[in-house]
């Protein structure tokens, strides 16, 4: 069993990971981020050790960038240039 560390709130999770609320919740929904625990109806926490392990795993196995983002940005830039002409 993994020893539990202190529970941390979203602000601390965001500070540690550098990720936005939307990204964290998206990764969590996809199963790519530690699950949060609901303390009350409005208060959720993550285990600090799990978040730190997730960050360490990302450093050793980085995720490849999404190439579709660059294609979309290139298309938008091309359209913008055509309008300027």
PyMOL Python script that loads the backbone (N, CA, C, O; Angstrom):
from pymol import cmd

cmd.read_pdbstr("""\
ATOM      1  N   UNK A   1       0.837  -1.188   0.000  1.00  0.00           N
ATOM      2  CA  UNK A   1       0.000   0.000   0.000  1.00  0.00           C
ATOM      3  C   UNK A   1       0.881   1.251   0.000  1.00  0.00           C
ATOM      4  O   UNK A   1       1.886   1.320   0.708  1.00  0.00           O
ATOM      5  N   UNK A   2       0.487   2.229  -0.803  1.00  0.00           N
ATOM      6  CA  UNK A   2       1.238   3.478  -0.895  1.00  0.00           C
ATOM      7  C   UNK A   2       0.939   4.322   0.335  1.00  0.00           C
ATOM      8  O   UNK A   2      -0.226   4.552   0.663  1.00  0.00           O
ATOM      9  N   UNK A   3       1.984   4.786   1.019  1.00  0.00           N
ATOM     10  CA  UNK A   3       1.720   5.654   2.166  1.00  0.00           C
ATOM     11  C   UNK A   3       1.135   6.981   1.679  1.00  0.00           C
ATOM     12  O   UNK A   3       1.628   7.566   0.715  1.00  0.00           O
ATOM     13  N   UNK A   4       0.093   7.446   2.344  1.00  0.00           N
ATOM     14  CA  UNK A   4      -0.555   8.682   1.939  1.00  0.00           C
ATOM     15  C   UNK A   4       0.220   9.880   2.461  1.00  0.00           C
ATOM     16  O   UNK A   4       0.772   9.859   3.561  1.00  0.00           O
ATOM     17  N   UNK A   5       0.245  10.904   1.658  1.00  0.00           N
ATOM     18  CA  UNK A   5       0.850  12.157   2.081  1.00  0.00           C
ATOM     19  C   UNK A   5      -0.272  13.141   2.316  1.00  0.00           C
ATOM     20  O   UNK A   5      -1.442  12.766   2.377  1.00  0.00           O
ATOM     21  N   UNK A   6       0.083  14.375   2.445  1.00  0.00           N
ATOM     22  CA  UNK A   6      -0.965  15.353   2.721  1.00  0.00           C
ATOM     23  C   UNK A   6      -1.842  15.592   1.499  1.00  0.00           C
ATOM     24  O   UNK A   6      -1.353  15.576   0.369  1.00  0.00           O
ATOM     25  N   UNK A   7      -3.116  15.811   1.719  1.00  0.00           N
ATOM     26  CA  UNK A   7      -4.002  16.157   0.606  1.00  0.00           C
ATOM     27  C   UNK A   7      -3.749  17.607   0.197  1.00  0.00           C
ATOM     28  O   UNK A   7      -3.545  18.474   1.048  1.00  0.00           O
ATOM     29  N   UNK A   8      -3.764  17.863  -1.115  1.00  0.00           N
ATOM     30  CA  UNK A   8      -3.522  19.214  -1.609  1.00  0.00           C
ATOM     31  C   UNK A   8      -4.697  19.669  -2.469  1.00  0.00           C
ATOM     32  O   UNK A   8      -5.361  18.859  -3.115  1.00  0.00           O
ATOM     33  N   UNK A   9      -4.941  20.973  -2.464  1.00  0.00           N
ATOM     34  CA  UNK A   9      -6.067  21.524  -3.216  1.00  0.00           C
ATOM     35  C   UNK A   9      -5.661  21.829  -4.657  1.00  0.00           C
ATOM     36  O   UNK A   9      -4.510  21.635  -5.049  1.00  0.00           O
ATOM     37  N   UNK A  10      -6.634  22.313  -5.438  1.00  0.00           N
ATOM     38  CA  UNK A  10      -6.370  22.570  -6.850  1.00  0.00           C
ATOM     39  C   UNK A  10      -5.254  23.585  -7.050  1.00  0.00           C
ATOM     40  O   UNK A  10      -4.403  23.410  -7.923  1.00  0.00           O
ATOM     41  N   UNK A  11      -5.251  24.635  -6.255  1.00  0.00           N
ATOM     42  CA  UNK A  11      -4.238  25.680  -6.417  1.00  0.00           C
ATOM     43  C   UNK A  11      -2.828  25.092  -6.312  1.00  0.00           C
ATOM     44  O   UNK A  11      -1.941  25.448  -7.088  1.00  0.00           O
ATOM     45  N   UNK A  12      -2.632  24.198  -5.357  1.00  0.00           N
ATOM     46  CA  UNK A  12      -1.327  23.561  -5.174  1.00  0.00           C
ATOM     47  C   UNK A  12      -1.030  22.588  -6.317  1.00  0.00           C
ATOM     48  O   UNK A  12       0.106  22.521  -6.787  1.00  0.00           O
ATOM     49  N   UNK A  13      -2.033  21.837  -6.767  1.00  0.00           N
ATOM     50  CA  UNK A  13      -1.850  20.914  -7.896  1.00  0.00           C
ATOM     51  C   UNK A  13      -1.433  21.700  -9.134  1.00  0.00           C
ATOM     52  O   UNK A  13      -0.520  21.296  -9.855  1.00  0.00           O
ATOM     53  N   UNK A  14      -2.097  22.814  -9.375  1.00  0.00           N
ATOM     54  CA  UNK A  14      -1.777  23.653 -10.527  1.00  0.00           C
ATOM     55  C   UNK A  14      -0.367  24.230 -10.412  1.00  0.00           C
ATOM     56  O   UNK A  14       0.359  24.298 -11.404  1.00  0.00           O
ATOM     57  N   UNK A  15       0.017  24.643  -9.214  1.00  0.00           N
ATOM     58  CA  UNK A  15       1.361  25.188  -9.003  1.00  0.00           C
ATOM     59  C   UNK A  15       2.427  24.130  -9.269  1.00  0.00           C
ATOM     60  O   UNK A  15       3.448  24.417  -9.894  1.00  0.00           O
ATOM     61  N   UNK A  16       2.193  22.917  -8.800  1.00  0.00           N
ATOM     62  CA  UNK A  16       3.161  21.831  -8.969  1.00  0.00           C
ATOM     63  C   UNK A  16       3.274  21.410 -10.429  1.00  0.00           C
ATOM     64  O   UNK A  16       4.376  21.187 -10.929  1.00  0.00           O
ATOM     65  N   UNK A  17       2.137  21.302 -11.111  1.00  0.00           N
ATOM     66  CA  UNK A  17       2.135  20.774 -12.483  1.00  0.00           C
ATOM     67  C   UNK A  17       2.266  21.849 -13.550  1.00  0.00           C
ATOM     68  O   UNK A  17       2.748  21.576 -14.649  1.00  0.00           O
ATOM     69  N   UNK A  18       1.843  23.063 -13.237  1.00  0.00           N
ATOM     70  CA  UNK A  18       1.827  24.124 -14.237  1.00  0.00           C
ATOM     71  C   UNK A  18       0.653  24.011 -15.195  1.00  0.00           C
ATOM     72  O   UNK A  18       0.645  24.653 -16.245  1.00  0.00           O
ATOM     73  N   UNK A  19      -0.344  23.193 -14.842  1.00  0.00           N
ATOM     74  CA  UNK A  19      -1.490  22.951 -15.718  1.00  0.00           C
ATOM     75  C   UNK A  19      -2.715  23.741 -15.264  1.00  0.00           C
ATOM     76  O   UNK A  19      -2.860  24.071 -14.087  1.00  0.00           O
ATOM     77  N   UNK A  20      -3.586  24.035 -16.217  1.00  0.00           N
ATOM     78  CA  UNK A  20      -4.832  24.741 -15.916  1.00  0.00           C
ATOM     79  C   UNK A  20      -5.869  23.767 -15.357  1.00  0.00           C
ATOM     80  O   UNK A  20      -5.697  22.549 -15.416  1.00  0.00           O
ATOM     81  N   UNK A  21      -6.929  24.323 -14.824  1.00  0.00           N
ATOM     82  CA  UNK A  21      -8.028  23.518 -14.281  1.00  0.00           C
ATOM     83  C   UNK A  21      -8.620  22.617 -15.370  1.00  0.00           C
ATOM     84  O   UNK A  21      -8.856  21.431 -15.140  1.00  0.00           O
ATOM     85  N   UNK A  22      -8.858  23.187 -16.555  1.00  0.00           N
ATOM     86  CA  UNK A  22      -9.448  22.417 -17.649  1.00  0.00           C
ATOM     87  C   UNK A  22      -8.558  21.246 -18.037  1.00  0.00           C
ATOM     88  O   UNK A  22      -9.049  20.133 -18.229  1.00  0.00           O
ATOM     89  N   UNK A  23      -7.262  21.481 -18.153  1.00  0.00           N
ATOM     90  CA  UNK A  23      -6.334  20.418 -18.539  1.00  0.00           C
ATOM     91  C   UNK A  23      -6.275  19.330 -17.478  1.00  0.00           C
ATOM     92  O   UNK A  23      -6.283  18.143 -17.806  1.00  0.00           O
ATOM     93  N   UNK A  24      -6.218  19.717 -16.231  1.00  0.00           N
ATOM     94  CA  UNK A  24      -6.167  18.731 -15.147  1.00  0.00           C
ATOM     95  C   UNK A  24      -7.420  17.859 -15.163  1.00  0.00           C
ATOM     96  O   UNK A  24      -7.325  16.634 -15.084  1.00  0.00           O
ATOM     97  N   UNK A  25      -8.590  18.484 -15.265  1.00  0.00           N
ATOM     98  CA  UNK A  25      -9.833  17.709 -15.270  1.00  0.00           C
ATOM     99  C   UNK A  25      -9.957  16.854 -16.524  1.00  0.00           C
ATOM    100  O   UNK A  25     -10.492  15.747 -16.461  1.00  0.00           O
ATOM    101  N   UNK A  26      -9.475  17.345 -17.659  1.00  0.00           N
ATOM    102  CA  UNK A  26      -9.491  16.543 -18.891  1.00  0.00           C
ATOM    103  C   UNK A  26      -8.591  15.326 -18.740  1.00  0.00           C
ATOM    104  O   UNK A  26      -9.003  14.208 -19.049  1.00  0.00           O
ATOM    105  N   UNK A  27      -7.363  15.534 -18.267  1.00  0.00           N
ATOM    106  CA  UNK A  27      -6.436  14.410 -18.057  1.00  0.00           C
ATOM    107  C   UNK A  27      -7.019  13.410 -17.068  1.00  0.00           C
ATOM    108  O   UNK A  27      -6.900  12.200 -17.261  1.00  0.00           O
ATOM    109  N   UNK A  28      -7.648  13.911 -16.014  1.00  0.00           N
ATOM    110  CA  UNK A  28      -8.235  13.031 -15.003  1.00  0.00           C
ATOM    111  C   UNK A  28      -9.367  12.194 -15.614  1.00  0.00           C
ATOM    112  O   UNK A  28      -9.457  10.991 -15.371  1.00  0.00           O
ATOM    113  N   UNK A  29     -10.217  12.834 -16.400  1.00  0.00           N
ATOM    114  CA  UNK A  29     -11.339  12.136 -17.046  1.00  0.00           C
ATOM    115  C   UNK A  29     -10.829  11.063 -18.008  1.00  0.00           C
ATOM    116  O   UNK A  29     -11.439  10.001 -18.134  1.00  0.00           O
ATOM    117  N   UNK A  30      -9.701  11.341 -18.692  1.00  0.00           N
ATOM    118  CA  UNK A  30      -9.114  10.384 -19.630  1.00  0.00           C
ATOM    119  C   UNK A  30      -8.333   9.276 -18.921  1.00  0.00           C
ATOM    120  O   UNK A  30      -7.899   8.316 -19.558  1.00  0.00           O
ATOM    121  N   UNK A  31      -8.153   9.408 -17.602  1.00  0.00           N
ATOM    122  CA  UNK A  31      -7.392   8.418 -16.847  1.00  0.00           C
ATOM    123  C   UNK A  31      -5.898   8.668 -16.884  1.00  0.00           C
ATOM    124  O   UNK A  31      -5.109   7.768 -16.596  1.00  0.00           O
ATOM    125  N   UNK A  32      -5.496   9.901 -17.244  1.00  0.00           N
ATOM    126  CA  UNK A  32      -4.079  10.247 -17.365  1.00  0.00           C
ATOM    127  C   UNK A  32      -3.586  11.154 -16.249  1.00  0.00           C
ATOM    128  O   UNK A  32      -2.557  11.814 -16.396  1.00  0.00           O
ATOM    129  N   UNK A  33      -4.303  11.193 -15.143  1.00  0.00           N
ATOM    130  CA  UNK A  33      -3.922  12.045 -14.022  1.00  0.00           C
ATOM    131  C   UNK A  33      -4.481  11.413 -12.756  1.00  0.00           C
ATOM    132  O   UNK A  33      -5.512  10.742 -12.808  1.00  0.00           O
ATOM    133  N   UNK A  34      -3.817  11.618 -11.613  1.00  0.00           N
ATOM    134  CA  UNK A  34      -4.331  11.047 -10.361  1.00  0.00           C
ATOM    135  C   UNK A  34      -5.763  11.502 -10.078  1.00  0.00           C
ATOM    136  O   UNK A  34      -6.140  12.635 -10.377  1.00  0.00           O
ATOM    137  N   UNK A  35      -6.538  10.614  -9.507  1.00  0.00           N
ATOM    138  CA  UNK A  35      -7.935  10.913  -9.175  1.00  0.00           C
ATOM    139  C   UNK A  35      -7.999  11.799  -7.935  1.00  0.00           C
ATOM    140  O   UNK A  35      -7.197  11.668  -7.011  1.00  0.00           O
ATOM    141  N   UNK A  36      -8.960  12.690  -7.939  1.00  0.00           N
ATOM    142  CA  UNK A  36      -9.197  13.536  -6.775  1.00  0.00           C
ATOM    143  C   UNK A  36     -10.135  12.824  -5.812  1.00  0.00           C
ATOM    144  O   UNK A  36     -10.830  11.880  -6.187  1.00  0.00           O
ATOM    145  N   UNK A  37     -10.145  13.277  -4.591  1.00  0.00           N
ATOM    146  CA  UNK A  37     -11.034  12.744  -3.569  1.00  0.00           C
ATOM    147  C   UNK A  37     -11.936  13.871  -3.099  1.00  0.00           C
ATOM    148  O   UNK A  37     -11.461  14.957  -2.768  1.00  0.00           O
ATOM    149  N   UNK A  38     -13.231  13.616  -3.068  1.00  0.00           N
ATOM    150  CA  UNK A  38     -14.182  14.623  -2.593  1.00  0.00           C
ATOM    151  C   UNK A  38     -14.241  14.569  -1.071  1.00  0.00           C
ATOM    152  O   UNK A  38     -14.591  13.543  -0.488  1.00  0.00           O
ATOM    153  N   UNK A  39     -13.895  15.680  -0.440  1.00  0.00           N
ATOM    154  CA  UNK A  39     -13.986  15.768   1.018  1.00  0.00           C
ATOM    155  C   UNK A  39     -15.388  16.196   1.433  1.00  0.00           C
ATOM    156  O   UNK A  39     -15.940  15.701   2.416  1.00  0.00           O
ATOM    157  N   UNK A  40     -15.949  17.118   0.671  1.00  0.00           N
ATOM    158  CA  UNK A  40     -17.331  17.566   0.846  1.00  0.00           C
ATOM    159  C   UNK A  40     -17.914  17.708  -0.557  1.00  0.00           C
ATOM    160  O   UNK A  40     -17.277  17.325  -1.538  1.00  0.00           O
ATOM    161  N   UNK A  41     -19.115  18.254  -0.654  1.00  0.00           N
ATOM    162  CA  UNK A  41     -19.717  18.447  -1.975  1.00  0.00           C
ATOM    163  C   UNK A  41     -18.924  19.435  -2.823  1.00  0.00           C
ATOM    164  O   UNK A  41     -18.945  19.357  -4.051  1.00  0.00           O
ATOM    165  N   UNK A  42     -18.226  20.362  -2.174  1.00  0.00           N
ATOM    166  CA  UNK A  42     -17.514  21.397  -2.919  1.00  0.00           C
ATOM    167  C   UNK A  42     -16.000  21.359  -2.766  1.00  0.00           C
ATOM    168  O   UNK A  42     -15.302  22.104  -3.454  1.00  0.00           O
ATOM    169  N   UNK A  43     -15.483  20.533  -1.903  1.00  0.00           N
ATOM    170  CA  UNK A  43     -14.041  20.503  -1.652  1.00  0.00           C
ATOM    171  C   UNK A  43     -13.435  19.188  -2.125  1.00  0.00           C
ATOM    172  O   UNK A  43     -13.826  18.109  -1.679  1.00  0.00           O
ATOM    173  N   UNK A  44     -12.470  19.300  -3.040  1.00  0.00           N
ATOM    174  CA  UNK A  44     -11.761  18.112  -3.515  1.00  0.00           C
ATOM    175  C   UNK A  44     -10.273  18.283  -3.247  1.00  0.00           C
ATOM    176  O   UNK A  44      -9.763  19.401  -3.176  1.00  0.00           O
ATOM    177  N   UNK A  45      -9.590  17.158  -3.101  1.00  0.00           N
ATOM    178  CA  UNK A  45      -8.152  17.173  -2.854  1.00  0.00           C
ATOM    179  C   UNK A  45      -7.502  16.034  -3.624  1.00  0.00           C
ATOM    180  O   UNK A  45      -8.144  15.032  -3.942  1.00  0.00           O
ATOM    181  N   UNK A  46      -6.222  16.202  -3.918  1.00  0.00           N
ATOM    182  CA  UNK A  46      -5.402  15.166  -4.524  1.00  0.00           C
ATOM    183  C   UNK A  46      -4.323  14.809  -3.520  1.00  0.00           C
ATOM    184  O   UNK A  46      -3.934  15.642  -2.701  1.00  0.00           O
ATOM    185  N   UNK A  47      -3.838  13.583  -3.576  1.00  0.00           N
ATOM    186  CA  UNK A  47      -2.734  13.179  -2.708  1.00  0.00           C
ATOM    187  C   UNK A  47      -1.440  13.735  -3.299  1.00  0.00           C
ATOM    188  O   UNK A  47      -1.125  13.503  -4.466  1.00  0.00           O
ATOM    189  N   UNK A  48      -0.710  14.460  -2.487  1.00  0.00           N
ATOM    190  CA  UNK A  48       0.524  15.099  -2.949  1.00  0.00           C
ATOM    191  C   UNK A  48       1.492  14.086  -3.557  1.00  0.00           C
ATOM    192  O   UNK A  48       2.110  14.365  -4.585  1.00  0.00           O
ATOM    193  N   UNK A  49       1.629  12.920  -2.939  1.00  0.00           N
ATOM    194  CA  UNK A  49       2.576  11.913  -3.437  1.00  0.00           C
ATOM    195  C   UNK A  49       2.190  11.425  -4.830  1.00  0.00           C
ATOM    196  O   UNK A  49       3.064  11.166  -5.657  1.00  0.00           O
ATOM    197  N   UNK A  50       0.887  11.298  -5.098  1.00  0.00           N
ATOM    198  CA  UNK A  50       0.432  10.841  -6.414  1.00  0.00           C
ATOM    199  C   UNK A  50       0.693  11.897  -7.485  1.00  0.00           C
ATOM    200  O   UNK A  50       1.096  11.569  -8.601  1.00  0.00           O
ATOM    201  N   UNK A  51       0.463  13.155  -7.145  1.00  0.00           N
ATOM    202  CA  UNK A  51       0.718  14.242  -8.101  1.00  0.00           C
ATOM    203  C   UNK A  51       2.218  14.349  -8.376  1.00  0.00           C
ATOM    204  O   UNK A  51       2.629  14.508  -9.525  1.00  0.00           O
ATOM    205  N   UNK A  52       3.025  14.264  -7.337  1.00  0.00           N
ATOM    206  CA  UNK A  52       4.483  14.337  -7.511  1.00  0.00           C
ATOM    207  C   UNK A  52       4.985  13.160  -8.347  1.00  0.00           C
ATOM    208  O   UNK A  52       5.888  13.331  -9.166  1.00  0.00           O
ATOM    209  N   UNK A  53       4.418  11.974  -8.154  1.00  0.00           N
ATOM    210  CA  UNK A  53       4.803  10.807  -8.948  1.00  0.00           C
ATOM    211  C   UNK A  53       4.406  11.008 -10.406  1.00  0.00           C
ATOM    212  O   UNK A  53       5.154  10.630 -11.308  1.00  0.00           O
ATOM    213  N   UNK A  54       3.247  11.593 -10.644  1.00  0.00           N
ATOM    214  CA  UNK A  54       2.787  11.872 -12.007  1.00  0.00           C
ATOM    215  C   UNK A  54       3.764  12.819 -12.704  1.00  0.00           C
ATOM    216  O   UNK A  54       4.121  12.603 -13.863  1.00  0.00           O
ATOM    217  N   UNK A  55       4.196  13.862 -12.004  1.00  0.00           N
ATOM    218  CA  UNK A  55       5.161  14.815 -12.572  1.00  0.00           C
ATOM    219  C   UNK A  55       6.478  14.109 -12.867  1.00  0.00           C
ATOM    220  O   UNK A  55       7.061  14.312 -13.931  1.00  0.00           O
ATOM    221  N   UNK A  56       6.953  13.282 -11.942  1.00  0.00           N
ATOM    222  CA  UNK A  56       8.211  12.551 -12.150  1.00  0.00           C
ATOM    223  C   UNK A  56       8.102  11.614 -13.352  1.00  0.00           C
ATOM    224  O   UNK A  56       9.040  11.503 -14.141  1.00  0.00           O
ATOM    225  N   UNK A  57       6.961  10.943 -13.492  1.00  0.00           N
ATOM    226  CA  UNK A  57       6.751  10.055 -14.645  1.00  0.00           C
ATOM    227  C   UNK A  57       6.761  10.840 -15.946  1.00  0.00           C
ATOM    228  O   UNK A  57       7.296  10.366 -16.949  1.00  0.00           O
ATOM    229  N   UNK A  58       6.178  12.031 -15.945  1.00  0.00           N
ATOM    230  CA  UNK A  58       6.162  12.865 -17.150  1.00  0.00           C
ATOM    231  C   UNK A  58       7.566  13.312 -17.529  1.00  0.00           C
ATOM    232  O   UNK A  58       7.883  13.435 -18.713  1.00  0.00           O
ATOM    233  N   UNK A  59       8.398  13.552 -16.543  1.00  0.00           N
ATOM    234  CA  UNK A  59       9.775  13.980 -16.836  1.00  0.00           C
ATOM    235  C   UNK A  59      10.576  12.853 -17.470  1.00  0.00           C
ATOM    236  O   UNK A  59      11.398  13.098 -18.353  1.00  0.00           O
ATOM    237  N   UNK A  60      10.345  11.621 -17.030  1.00  0.00           N
ATOM    238  CA  UNK A  60      11.101  10.493 -17.585  1.00  0.00           C
ATOM    239  C   UNK A  60      10.491   9.971 -18.872  1.00  0.00           C
ATOM    240  O   UNK A  60      11.199   9.395 -19.698  1.00  0.00           O
ATOM    241  N   UNK A  61       9.180  10.162 -19.060  1.00  0.00           N
ATOM    242  CA  UNK A  61       8.478   9.713 -20.274  1.00  0.00           C
ATOM    243  C   UNK A  61       7.619  10.853 -20.808  1.00  0.00           C
ATOM    244  O   UNK A  61       6.396  10.810 -20.676  1.00  0.00           O
ATOM    245  N   UNK A  62       8.234  11.876 -21.410  1.00  0.00           N
ATOM    246  CA  UNK A  62       7.441  13.018 -21.874  1.00  0.00           C
ATOM    247  C   UNK A  62       6.461  12.629 -22.975  1.00  0.00           C
ATOM    248  O   UNK A  62       6.695  11.692 -23.738  1.00  0.00           O
ATOM    249  N   UNK A  63       5.378  13.359 -23.035  1.00  0.00           N
ATOM    250  CA  UNK A  63       4.349  13.131 -24.044  1.00  0.00           C
ATOM    251  C   UNK A  63       4.745  13.881 -25.311  1.00  0.00           C
ATOM    252  O   UNK A  63       5.177  15.032 -25.249  1.00  0.00           O
ATOM    253  N   UNK A  64       4.598  13.224 -26.461  1.00  0.00           N
ATOM    254  CA  UNK A  64       4.926  13.864 -27.737  1.00  0.00           C
ATOM    255  C   UNK A  64       3.940  14.999 -27.997  1.00  0.00           C
ATOM    256  O   UNK A  64       2.760  14.883 -27.667  1.00  0.00           O
ATOM    257  N   UNK A  65       4.414  16.091 -28.585  1.00  0.00           N
ATOM    258  CA  UNK A  65       3.506  17.200 -28.874  1.00  0.00           C
ATOM    259  C   UNK A  65       2.452  16.812 -29.902  1.00  0.00           C
ATOM    260  O   UNK A  65       2.686  15.959 -30.758  1.00  0.00           O
ATOM    261  N   UNK A  66       1.315  17.436 -29.807  1.00  0.00           N
ATOM    262  CA  UNK A  66       0.207  17.184 -30.727  1.00  0.00           C
ATOM    263  C   UNK A  66       0.461  17.963 -32.015  1.00  0.00           C
ATOM    264  O   UNK A  66       0.347  19.189 -32.036  1.00  0.00           O
ATOM    265  N   UNK A  67       0.801  17.263 -33.070  1.00  0.00           N
ATOM    266  CA  UNK A  67       1.143  17.905 -34.341  1.00  0.00           C
ATOM    267  C   UNK A  67      -0.049  18.583 -35.000  1.00  0.00           C
ATOM    268  O   UNK A  67       0.139  19.484 -35.817  1.00  0.00           O
ATOM    269  N   UNK A  68      -1.259  18.177 -34.670  1.00  0.00           N
ATOM    270  CA  UNK A  68      -2.431  18.801 -35.291  1.00  0.00           C
ATOM    271  C   UNK A  68      -2.553  20.267 -34.897  1.00  0.00           C
ATOM    272  O   UNK A  68      -3.103  21.066 -35.655  1.00  0.00           O
ATOM    273  N   UNK A  69      -2.051  20.627 -33.725  1.00  0.00           N
ATOM    274  CA  UNK A  69      -2.101  22.022 -33.290  1.00  0.00           C
ATOM    275  C   UNK A  69      -1.331  22.901 -34.261  1.00  0.00           C
ATOM    276  O   UNK A  69      -1.797  23.975 -34.640  1.00  0.00           O
ATOM    277  N   UNK A  70      -0.148  22.441 -34.663  1.00  0.00           N
ATOM    278  CA  UNK A  70       0.672  23.234 -35.578  1.00  0.00           C
ATOM    279  C   UNK A  70       0.000  23.363 -36.938  1.00  0.00           C
ATOM    280  O   UNK A  70       0.087  24.417 -37.568  1.00  0.00           O
ATOM    281  N   UNK A  71      -0.661  22.320 -37.397  1.00  0.00           N
ATOM    282  CA  UNK A  71      -1.347  22.362 -38.688  1.00  0.00           C
ATOM    283  C   UNK A  71      -2.504  23.355 -38.648  1.00  0.00           C
ATOM    284  O   UNK A  71      -2.702  24.115 -39.596  1.00  0.00           O
ATOM    285  N   UNK A  72      -3.262  23.352 -37.565  1.00  0.00           N
ATOM    286  CA  UNK A  72      -4.393  24.269 -37.428  1.00  0.00           C
ATOM    287  C   UNK A  72      -3.894  25.705 -37.386  1.00  0.00           C
ATOM    288  O   UNK A  72      -4.465  26.581 -38.035  1.00  0.00           O
ATOM    289  N   UNK A  73      -2.839  25.950 -36.633  1.00  0.00           N
ATOM    290  CA  UNK A  73      -2.295  27.310 -36.548  1.00  0.00           C
ATOM    291  C   UNK A  73      -1.760  27.771 -37.898  1.00  0.00           C
ATOM    292  O   UNK A  73      -1.920  28.936 -38.260  1.00  0.00           O
ATOM    293  N   UNK A  74      -1.133  26.877 -38.640  1.00  0.00           N
ATOM    294  CA  UNK A  74      -0.612  27.223 -39.961  1.00  0.00           C
ATOM    295  C   UNK A  74      -1.756  27.592 -40.903  1.00  0.00           C
ATOM    296  O   UNK A  74      -1.643  28.546 -41.672  1.00  0.00           O
ATOM    297  N   UNK A  75      -2.851  26.844 -40.848  1.00  0.00           N
ATOM    298  CA  UNK A  75      -4.014  27.139 -41.696  1.00  0.00           C
ATOM    299  C   UNK A  75      -4.610  28.498 -41.342  1.00  0.00           C
ATOM    300  O   UNK A  75      -4.963  29.276 -42.228  1.00  0.00           O
ATOM    301  N   UNK A  76      -4.720  28.781 -40.050  1.00  0.00           N
ATOM    302  CA  UNK A  76      -5.264  30.067 -39.620  1.00  0.00           C
ATOM    303  C   UNK A  76      -4.370  31.209 -40.084  1.00  0.00           C
ATOM    304  O   UNK A  76      -4.865  32.238 -40.543  1.00  0.00           O
ATOM    305  N   UNK A  77      -3.067  31.036 -39.968  1.00  0.00           N
ATOM    306  CA  UNK A  77      -2.127  32.068 -40.405  1.00  0.00           C
ATOM    307  C   UNK A  77      -2.231  32.281 -41.911  1.00  0.00           C
ATOM    308  O   UNK A  77      -2.169  33.414 -42.390  1.00  0.00           O
ATOM    309  N   UNK A  78      -2.388  31.200 -42.647  1.00  0.00           N
ATOM    310  CA  UNK A  78      -2.515  31.282 -44.106  1.00  0.00           C
ATOM    311  C   UNK A  78      -3.787  32.045 -44.486  1.00  0.00           C
ATOM    312  O   UNK A  78      -3.754  32.895 -45.376  1.00  0.00           O
ATOM    313  N   UNK A  79      -4.890  31.753 -43.827  1.00  0.00           N
ATOM    314  CA  UNK A  79      -6.147  32.463 -44.099  1.00  0.00           C
ATOM    315  C   UNK A  79      -6.006  33.946 -43.779  1.00  0.00           C
ATOM    316  O   UNK A  79      -6.496  34.798 -44.520  1.00  0.00           O
ATOM    317  N   UNK A  80      -5.340  34.245 -42.684  1.00  0.00           N
ATOM    318  CA  UNK A  80      -5.135  35.630 -42.271  1.00  0.00           C
ATOM    319  C   UNK A  80      -4.302  36.379 -43.313  1.00  0.00           C
ATOM    320  O   UNK A  80      -4.602  37.526 -43.640  1.00  0.00           O
ATOM    321  N   UNK A  81      -3.268  35.738 -43.827  1.00  0.00           N
ATOM    322  CA  UNK A  81      -2.414  36.353 -44.846  1.00  0.00           C
ATOM    323  C   UNK A  81      -3.200  36.597 -46.129  1.00  0.00           C
ATOM    324  O   UNK A  81      -3.021  37.628 -46.778  1.00  0.00           O
ATOM    325  N   UNK A  82      -4.066  35.661 -46.498  1.00  0.00           N
ATOM    326  CA  UNK A  82      -4.859  35.812 -47.718  1.00  0.00           C
ATOM    327  C   UNK A  82      -5.833  36.982 -47.591  1.00  0.00           C
ATOM    328  O   UNK A  82      -6.062  37.709 -48.558  1.00  0.00           O
ATOM    329  N   UNK A  83      -6.399  37.161 -46.416  1.00  0.00           N
ATOM    330  CA  UNK A  83      -7.312  38.284 -46.193  1.00  0.00           C
ATOM    331  C   UNK A  83      -6.579  39.614 -46.276  1.00  0.00           C
ATOM    332  O   UNK A  83      -7.137  40.613 -46.731  1.00  0.00           O
ATOM    333  N   UNK A  84      -5.321  39.624 -45.832  1.00  0.00           N
ATOM    334  CA  UNK A  84      -4.532  40.856 -45.820  1.00  0.00           C
ATOM    335  C   UNK A  84      -4.160  41.300 -47.232  1.00  0.00           C
ATOM    336  O   UNK A  84      -3.891  42.479 -47.460  1.00  0.00           O
ATOM    337  N   UNK A  85      -4.144  40.365 -48.178  1.00  0.00           N
ATOM    338  CA  UNK A  85      -3.767  40.712 -49.552  1.00  0.00           C
ATOM    339  C   UNK A  85      -4.864  41.396 -50.227  1.00  0.00           C
ATOM    340  O   UNK A  85      -4.735  41.766 -51.394  1.00  0.00           O
TER     341      UNK A  85
END
""", "prot")
cmd.dss("prot")
cmd.show_as("cartoon", "prot")
cmd.util.cbc("prot")
cmd.orient("prot")
